[in-house]
Amino acid sequence: MADRLAGALDRRDEAPNVALAEELVAREDRAGIADVVALVRSGTSRQRNDGMKVLYEIGARRPDLVGGYCPVFLEALASSNNKQVWGAMAALDSVAEQRADTLVAELPRIMAAADKGSVIAKDRCTSILVKLARAGYAQKAVPLLVERLKNAAPNQFPAYAEETASVMTPEQKPGFLAVLTERIKGIAQKSKRDRVEQVLRKLNG
C-alpha cells in the first residue's frame, strides 16, 4: 500500500490518498486497510500522515471498516505531529456513533488532544461530543460541550453554539444560555452575532 500513497507518488495533493480509500471501501479490502494501519503506526512521517488520511476517508464512507482501529487513532492523539493529531481526531469523529462506548471511556484523552491541537482538532472534538450525545451519552457529553464554549475562539463560537444547541438537555440549558449571553458581548462581527442571537431566540422561544 505504501507505493499508492501521495508521498510515494511525489504528489502534494490528497487525491491519491482519497482514491486509495475509495478503492479499499469498494473492495471491502480489510487486509489492505490493515496494511495502511501498519504504516500509520510505524511508517515514515509522510506515510503516517497519508495513511491517516486514507483511514479517515474510509471512515467517512464506511465507518464499520475502521471502527476496530480506535486504539490506533487514540494512540496517534499523543503525536507531536499536528497533522497526525487532527487526522486521528477526524478518524475518531467518523466512527463516533458506531464506537460511542469506546470513545466515552477515552474522553479525557480526546479533550486533552483537542485543547492542545489546531482549530480542526477542536472542530472534530465538538462533532464527536455531539455524536456521543445523540448516541445516548448526553449526560456526559453536553456538559463538556457547554464548558468548551466558554473558551471557544470567536470565529468558531457560533458554529459550536449551534451544534451544542442541537443536543441540549434541560439540565444544561440554563448554563448554556448564560454562556451565550456572556460571550455574545465580545462578538464584533454582525453575522456571527446574528447566529448566536438566533440560537438564543430558539431556546428562549
Beta strands, then each sheet from edge to edge (+ up, - down):
end
